[in-house]
């Protein structure tokens, strides 16, 4: 997995907007069938007990306990019980923004995963159903948070094929742009230079970059410089002035920008980080001593 591809997808997922439409737990008796439909929403279906069959597109599956299915919008789907036992499942219907649908589709997710922590998935669905009954101003926030947690678990466990961003040419183009930024954070990076790597006019490059990364090229460069400054402050004893030089900034500008981004100065950040690291080390040593005693 290339770090640059991870960077693109991390930014895309960071912007993801999801809305829970409805969720519930349902028991269906033997003989139950849901005829062919093509919903314009996404579905999660977690099998708690029994079995069912699923036809989606040209594919056929047997849904068994401990499996979590992710069913994309716009696909022809049919369901039915399989066997003589009731089919019990938690389910959720939700929508994604159009741009997010394209991102999810690019990940080429599998239809289902075998759940590693069943109690956790069950607890999330139970909480989802409970929150749906709430009448507080935070209801939608709570529903969205639980849905995003389910999506995150699905992404982590499905080992998505994330390197297929539609066109290999597009992948190579943005790899080169982001790699150039990483290698030249200490330099004065111009948008015109970056646009050359993408073979785009600077104006179109800015628009295209923002649609993929979620921020302008200049903002991205600044974010990466702050991230590198944090790393150098934690991992080295370089003076702040040297750190500033290595991230392409004047000392006073780094201090001002760093405080604007984090709320503290570079010196304070280093002091707090070193102190917390020392505490973690002492705690780890104490744990080892207890285990050996």
C-alpha positions in Angstrom: 0.0 0.0 0.0 1.5 3.3 -1.1 1.4 6.0 1.6 0.2 8.5 -1.0 -2.9 6.4 -1.8 -3.5 6.1 1.9 -3.4 9.9 2.2 -5.9 10.4 -0.5 -8.4 7.9 0.9 -7.9 9.1 4.4 -8.9 12.6 3.3 -11.8 11.3 1.4 -13.1 9.1 4.3 -12.6 12.1 6.7 -15.2 14.0 4.7 -17.6 11.1 4.5 -21.3 12.1 5.2 -23.7 9.4 6.2 -27.3 9.5 7.3 -29.1 6.7 9.1 -32.6 6.2 7.6 -33.9 3.3 9.8 -32.5 0.4 11.9 -34.1 -2.5 13.7 -33.9 -6.1 14.8 -36.2 -8.5 12.9 -37.1 -12.2 13.2 -38.4 -13.8 10.0 -40.1 -17.1 10.0 -39.3 -20.0 7.5 -40.7 -19.2 4.1 -40.2 -15.5 4.3 -39.1 -13.9 1.0 -38.4 -10.3 0.1 -38.8 -10.0 -3.7 -36.4 -8.3 -6.0 -35.8 -4.6 -5.3 -33.2 -2.0 -6.3 -33.0 0.4 -3.3 -31.4 3.8 -3.6 -29.9 3.4 -0.1 -27.2 1.3 1.4 -27.8 -1.6 3.8 -26.0 -3.3 6.7 -27.3 -6.7 7.7 -25.9 -8.6 10.6 -27.1 -12.2 11.1 -27.7 -13.1 14.7 -29.4 -16.6 14.2 -30.7 -18.9 11.5 -29.8 -18.7 7.9 -31.0 -16.8 4.8 -30.2 -16.7 1.1 -29.3 -13.5 -0.7 -29.3 -12.8 -4.5 -27.6 -9.6 -5.4 -26.9 -8.8 -9.0 -25.6 -12.0 -10.5 -24.3 -13.3 -7.2 -25.8 -15.7 -4.6 -24.9 -16.0 -0.9 -26.0 -17.9 2.2 -26.2 -15.5 5.1 -25.1 -17.2 8.4 -24.7 -16.1 12.0 -21.7 -14.0 12.6 -21.6 -12.4 9.2 -22.1 -8.7 8.4 -23.3 -7.9 4.9 -22.7 -4.5 3.2 -25.2 -4.1 0.4 -24.6 -1.1 -1.9 -27.3 1.2 -3.3 -28.6 0.7 -6.8 -28.1 -3.1 -6.9 -30.9 -5.7 -7.5 -31.4 -7.6 -4.3 -33.7 -10.5 -3.1 -33.7 -12.3 0.3 -35.4 -15.3 1.9 -35.1 -17.7 4.8 -33.0 -20.8 4.4 -34.0 -23.8 6.5 -36.5 -24.5 9.2 -35.3 -21.9 11.7 -36.3 -18.3 12.1 -33.8 -15.8 10.6 -32.9 -13.2 13.1 -30.9 -10.1 12.0 -30.0 -6.6 12.9 -30.2 -4.2 9.9 -29.7 -0.6 9.0 -30.6 1.5 5.9 -28.5 4.5 5.3 -27.5 7.1 2.7 -24.2 8.5 1.5 -23.5 11.7 -0.4 -22.9 11.2 -4.1 -19.2 11.9 -3.8 -18.9 9.4 -0.9 -20.7 6.7 -2.9 -17.9 7.0 -5.5 -15.3 6.7 -2.8 -16.9 3.6 -1.3 -17.4 2.0 -4.8 -13.7 2.6 -5.5 -12.7 0.5 -2.4 -14.2 -2.6 -4.0 -15.5 -3.9 -0.7 -16.5 -7.5 -0.3 -20.2 -8.3 0.1 -19.7 -9.5 3.7 -17.2 -10.0 6.5 -16.9 -12.6 9.2 -17.3 -10.6 12.4 -14.3 -11.0 14.8 -16.1 -9.4 17.8 -19.7 -10.4 17.7 -20.6 -8.8 21.0 -19.2 -5.4 19.8 -21.2 -5.5 16.6 -24.4 -6.5 18.4 -23.8 -3.8 21.0 -23.5 -1.2 18.2 -26.7 -2.3 16.5 -28.5 -2.3 19.8 -27.3 1.2 20.5 -28.3 2.2 17.0 -31.9 1.0 17.6 -32.0 2.7 21.0 -30.8 6.0 19.7 -33.4 5.9 17.0 -36.0 6.3 19.7 -34.4 9.3 21.3 -35.9 12.7 21.0 -32.9 14.8 21.9 -31.0 17.4 19.8 -28.0 15.0 19.7 -30.0 12.1 18.2 -28.7 12.4 14.6 -25.1 12.9 15.9 -25.3 9.7 17.9 -26.8 7.7 15.0 -24.1 9.0 12.6 -21.3 8.2 15.1 -22.5 4.6 15.5 -22.9 4.2 11.7 -19.4 5.5 11.0 -18.1 3.1 13.6 -19.7 0.2 11.8 -18.3 1.4 8.5 -14.8 1.7 10.0 -15.0 -1.8 11.4 -16.1 -3.1 8.0 -13.3 -1.3 6.2 -10.7 -2.5 8.6 -11.8 -6.2 8.5 -12.5 -6.4 4.8 -8.9 -5.5 3.8 -10.3 -3.3 1.0 -8.5 -3.2 -2.3 -7.8 0.5 -1.9 -5.2 0.9 -4.6 -7.7 0.8 -7.4 -8.7 4.5 -7.7 -10.5 3.9 -11.0 -7.7 4.7 -13.4 -4.1 3.8 -12.9 -3.1 7.0 -14.6 -4.9 9.0 -12.0 -3.2 7.0 -9.2 0.3 7.6 -10.7 -0.4 11.3 -11.2 -1.4 12.0 -7.6 1.4 9.7 -6.3 3.9 11.9 -8.0 2.3 15.1 -6.7 2.2 14.0 -3.1 5.6 12.4 -3.2 7.1 15.7 -4.5 5.4 17.6 -1.7 6.9 15.1 0.9 10.4 15.4 -0.5 10.3 19.2 -0.7 8.6 20.4 2.5 11.8 22.4 3.3 11.5 24.3 0.0 9.2 27.0 -1.4 6.6 24.8 -3.1 4.7 26.5 -5.9 1.3 25.4 -7.2 2.6 25.8 -10.8 5.3 23.1 -10.1 2.7 20.7 -8.6 0.4 21.2 -11.6 3.1 20.1 -14.0 3.3 16.7 -12.3 -0.5 16.3 -12.8 -0.3 17.6 -16.4 -3.0 20.2 -15.5 -3.5 23.9 -15.8 -2.8 25.5 -12.3 -6.4 26.7 -11.9 -7.9 23.3 -12.8 -5.2 21.6 -10.7 -6.3 23.5 -7.6 -9.9 22.5 -8.1 -9.0 18.9 -8.8 -6.7 18.6 -5.8 -9.3 20.0 -3.5 -11.9 17.6 -4.7 -9.6 14.6 -4.0 -7.8 15.8 -0.8 -10.5 17.9 0.7 -8.3 21.0 1.0 -6.3 23.3 -1.3 -2.7 22.4 -2.3 -1.3 25.2 -0.1 -3.4 24.1 2.9 -2.2 20.5 2.4 1.4 21.6 2.2 0.9 23.5 5.5 -0.7 20.5 7.2 2.2 18.3 6.1 4.7 20.9 7.4 3.0 21.0 10.8 2.9 17.2 10.9 6.6 17.0 10.1 7.4 19.7 12.7 5.5 17.6 15.3 7.5 14.6 14.4 10.9 16.4 14.6 10.0 18.0 17.9 9.1 14.6 19.4 11.8 12.4 17.9 14.8 14.7 17.9 16.5 17.4 20.1 16.9 19.8 17.2 16.5 23.5 18.1 13.1 24.9 17.1 14.9 27.2 14.6 16.4 24.1 12.9 13.0 22.4 12.9 11.5 25.5 11.2 14.2 25.4 8.5 13.5 21.7 7.8 9.8 22.4 7.2 10.4 25.4 5.0 9.4 28.2 7.5 11.0 31.1 9.4 11.3 30.4 13.1 8.8 33.1 14.2 6.3 32.0 11.5 6.4 28.3 12.6 5.8 29.3 16.2 2.9 31.5 15.3 1.3 28.9 12.9 2.0 26.0 15.3 0.2 27.8 18.1 -2.7 28.6 15.8 -3.0 24.9 14.8 -2.4 23.2 18.2 -3.0 25.9 20.8 0.5 25.7 22.2 4.0 26.7 21.0 6.6 24.2 19.6 8.6 24.4 22.8 5.5 23.6 24.9 4.5 20.8 22.5 8.0 19.2 22.9 7.9 19.6 26.7 4.4 18.1 27.1 5.2 15.3 24.6 8.5 14.3 26.4 6.7 14.5 29.8 3.9 12.2 28.6 6.4 9.8 27.1 8.3 9.6 30.3 5.1 8.8 32.2 4.2 6.1 29.7 7.7 4.6 30.0 7.5 4.6 33.9 4.0 3.0 33.7 5.3 0.3 31.3 8.3 -0.4 33.5 6.1 -0.7 36.5 3.9 -3.2 34.7 6.9 -5.3 33.7 8.2 -5.3 37.3 4.8 -6.4 38.6 4.6 -9.2 36.1 8.2 -10.4 37.0 7.6 -10.2 40.8 
